[in-house]
Amino acid sequence: MFKNLIAPVQAWLLSQGKCVGCGMVLAKAKRDGNRVVCKCKRVYVDEGNGKFRRAKLEEV
């Protein structure tokens, strides 16, 4: 039930290009190729056109 409440908020934050943990703009985060590492240590993948997604375990 808790996930049903949180998932839409996290999806909205990612669509805005922000981290789901701290809300930092991911365009300002540290980059390593197409990997983006936020200041709260969450890892994202830049898919181009300002779209981000959480990195899978294999991509970390």
N, C-alpha and C positions, 0 to 999 in steps of 0.2 A: 504494500500500500504506500509506503514512504517513497519508493522509487517512482510510483505513478505521479507523485506531487513534484518531485525534483527534476525528472527527465525533461519536461517541457521548458523549465527555466534554463537548464543547461543547454538545450538545443537553441533557445533564443539567444543566449550569451554567445554561443559559437557562431550563430548566423550574424551577429554584430561584430565578430572578430575579436571577442574578449575571452579571457581565461575563465573557465568555470569555477575555479577555486578562489581567485583573488580579484577578478574583474579587470586585470591589466589588459591594455590593448596589445594584442599579439604582434602587431606590426612593429612594436618597439622592443620586443623580446629578443634575446640572444639567438642567433641563427647558426646552424651548422648544416650547410647544404639546404635541403628542403625540410629539415627538422627544425623545430622552434622549441626552445626551452624557456619556460616562464620563470619569474623570480621565485615562485612557490614550488619549483622543481617539476611541474607537470610538463610532459612532452607532447607536442602536437606535430602534425604534418601539414605543411603548406601545400594545398592542392591547386594553387593558382587562382587568379581573379579575386583575391582577398578571402578565399574559403579555407577554413581550417578544420581539422578533425583530430580527435585524440589518437595518439600513436598506439598501434597494437604492440603486444609484448615482443614480437619478433623485430619490430622496428626500433625498439629502444636500445 
